[in-house]
Amino acid sequence: MIGIIIITHGDFSKALLETAEAIVGKQQFISAITISYAEDPKVVQQRLEKEIDANRVVDDWLILTDMVGGTPCNICLTLVEKLKEKYEVVSGANLYMIISAFINRNKMPLAELKNIIIEDAKSSIMDAKEKFLKRIAEQTRK
């Protein structure tokens, strides 16, 4: 079983989780950890470790953060020594990435899931207006 933790600045992680579950359905072994700007990173690290330790059923963890180099990501990287290959940290979390993780997490091992969600997230970033206009132009040519 792959557990998923979304950890971000502010309430972004909660909003991502709630929206993804509204689309895909309620998920097990998923949590959203929020970080306030005034919160001590050591306290956040303790909350993260407590979340992981409380779910012994979970073999591997996919941890999604809002941005590389930010406090959430940096805190997650401190677990490298403790968890080693049992977890992956991916930054740049977006809704498409979360939905992909929910849909695919029971179909493949952790390393493969990490690669799939990164590709899915990248493919969701585009110039939507340009794509729409291109589609309209193609339809009018037919």
N, C-alpha and C positions, 0 to 999 in steps of 0.2 A: 504494500500500500504506500502510495506517495501522498504525503501531507503537503499542504500549501499554506504559506504564511505570506501575507501582503503587508509590508511595513513601509510607511510613508510619513512625510511631514504632514501635520494637521490631520484632518478627517478624510483625506483623499482615499486611504485604504478602505475605510468603511463604505464610502460611496461606490468604489469599484466592486467590492464584494456584494453589496446589496443589489447593484444593478446587474451584475453577472448572474447572480442567483435568480433574479427576476426573469432573466432570459432563458437560462439553462435549467434551473431548478435548484433546490436546496442541496448542499454538498456536505459530506462528512469530512472531518479532519482538515478544516479550512479555518483560518482565523485572520483577522485584520488587526494590526497593531498600529496605533497612532502615536505620533511623537509631537508633543507640544514644544514650542521653541524655547521654553524656559526649563525643560526637563533635563536632568542630568543623564548623560549617555550611559553611565554605569547602571542607573536604575532601569533604563530601557533594555540594556543587555540582560539584566536579571529577569525582566518580564519575558524576553524572547527565550531565554534558556528555560524558564519555568513552563512556557507554552510547549516547548519541545519535549521536556521531561515528563509532562503530564500526559503525553500521547505515546506511550510505549508501544502501542500496536503499529505505529507508523514506522516503516523500515527506512524510508528516504524522505528528504524534505526539499521542496522547491520553494525558495524564498525569493519573492519579487519585491523590488524596491523602486522608488520613484526616479532616482537619478544617481548615476555613478558619482562617487566622490562626496555625496551628501551623508549626513549623519546616519540615516537608516542603513545605507549600504555599508558604510564603514563599520558600524556595529555588527552587522551580519558577518563581515569578513573576519572578525575576531574569533569566530567559531571554527575557523579552518582547522586548527590543531585538534579541537575537541571532536568534531564530527567527520573530518577528512572527506572521503568519497561519498558519504551518506547524505550530502546536501549540495545543492547548486544555488548560486545567487545570481539573479538576472536583474539588471537595472532597466529603467525606461518603461516601467509597467504601464500598460494601457488596457482598455476594456477588451479589445480584440485578443490580446495576449492572455488575459484571465480566462476568457471564454474558451480559448484553445486549450489552455491547461486543464480546465474542467472536463472538456470533451475527451481529451487524449490521455489523461493521467493513468487510466486503468488499462491502456492498450499497449504500453511500451515501458522500457526501463527509463530511469531518471535522466541519464545522459542524452538519450534520444528525445525525450520530452523537452528537455531544455533547448535542444536545437530546433525542434518543430515550433515551439512557441516564439522563439526569436525570429524565425522566418515568417511566421504568421503575423507577428506584430509589425515587422518591416513592410510586409505586403499591404498592411492596412493604412499605411501612411502614403498619401498621394495628393495630387492636385485634383480635388473632387470636381471642381468646376470644369477643368480641362477635360477630364474623363467624360463628364456629362455632355459637354458640347461635342466631343468627338463621337459619342454614341448617337446623338441627334443627327449629326452630319452623315453618319453611315446609314441611318434609317431613311433619310431623305433621298439618298442616292439609289435606294432599292426600288 
